Amino acid sequence: MNNPIKLVVDEPAPGSFIWTLLETDAGGAPRKVLRAAEFGADTYEAALAAGTRMMDAEIRKNVTASPARNDS
C-alpha cells in the first residue's frame, strides 16, 4: 500500500509561489519530500495547478507500479 500524498503551496518570497509534494503517514504527518517545484510561480493558482498535475502523475506512477490484485 502506498502512503498518502499531500500537496502544499507556500509563498517564500512575495509573489513567488512554490508547490511541494509530501509523503505522509496515515495520520497526515509529513514523512519526506517526494517532489518540489524548481521555480516559483507568479500566482498561488498557477503553483496549485502545477502541483496538482505532478501529484496526479505521482499517483498514476504508483498505481501503475503496484501489482494487480486478484480478489477472486
C-alpha positions as CSV (number, residue, x, y, z in Angstrom):
1,M,0.0,0.0,0.0
2,N,1.3,3.5,-0.8
3,N,1.4,6.3,1.7
4,P,-0.9,9.3,1.2
5,I,0.5,12.4,-0.7
6,K,-0.1,15.9,0.5
7,L,0.3,19.0,-1.8
8,V,1.5,22.2,-0.1
9,V,1.8,25.6,-1.7
10,D,4.0,28.2,0.1
11,E,5.0,31.8,-0.7
12,P,8.6,32.0,0.5
13,A,9.1,35.4,-1.2
14,P,6.3,37.9,-2.1
15,G,4.8,37.0,-5.4
16,S,6.7,33.6,-5.7
17,F,4.7,30.5,-5.0
18,I,6.3,27.1,-4.6
19,W,4.5,23.7,-4.6
20,T,5.8,20.7,-2.7
21,L,4.6,17.1,-2.7
22,L,5.0,15.4,0.7
23,E,4.6,11.7,1.5
24,T,2.7,11.5,4.8
25,D,1.9,8.8,7.3
26,A,-1.6,7.5,7.8
27,G,-2.3,10.5,10.2
28,G,-1.3,13.1,7.6
29,A,2.1,14.0,9.2
30,P,4.8,14.7,6.6
31,R,7.4,12.0,6.3
32,K,9.5,13.1,3.3
33,V,9.5,15.4,0.3
34,L,8.6,13.5,-2.9
35,R,8.9,16.4,-5.4
36,A,9.1,20.2,-5.3
37,A,8.9,23.0,-7.8
38,E,12.1,24.0,-9.4
39,F,10.9,27.6,-9.9
40,G,8.4,29.8,-8.3
41,A,5.1,30.5,-9.9
42,D,3.7,34.1,-10.2
43,T,0.3,33.2,-8.6
44,Y,-1.0,30.7,-6.0
45,E,-3.4,29.3,-8.6
46,A,-0.5,28.6,-11.1
47,A,1.5,26.8,-8.4
48,L,-1.5,24.9,-7.2
49,A,-2.3,23.8,-10.8
50,A,1.3,22.7,-11.4
51,G,1.5,20.8,-8.1
52,T,-1.8,19.1,-8.8
53,R,-0.5,17.9,-12.2
54,M,2.6,16.5,-10.5
55,M,0.5,14.9,-7.8
56,D,-1.7,13.2,-10.4
57,A,1.4,11.9,-12.2
58,E,2.9,10.6,-8.9
59,I,-0.4,8.8,-8.1
60,R,-0.6,7.3,-11.6
61,K,3.0,6.2,-11.3
62,N,2.3,4.5,-8.0
63,V,-0.9,2.8,-9.3
64,T,0.9,1.5,-12.4
65,A,3.8,0.2,-10.3
66,S,1.5,-1.6,-7.8
67,P,0.9,-5.3,-8.6
68,A,-2.6,-6.2,-9.8
69,R,-4.9,-7.6,-7.2
70,N,-6.9,-10.7,-7.9
71,D,-9.7,-11.0,-5.3
72,S,-11.4,-14.0,-6.9
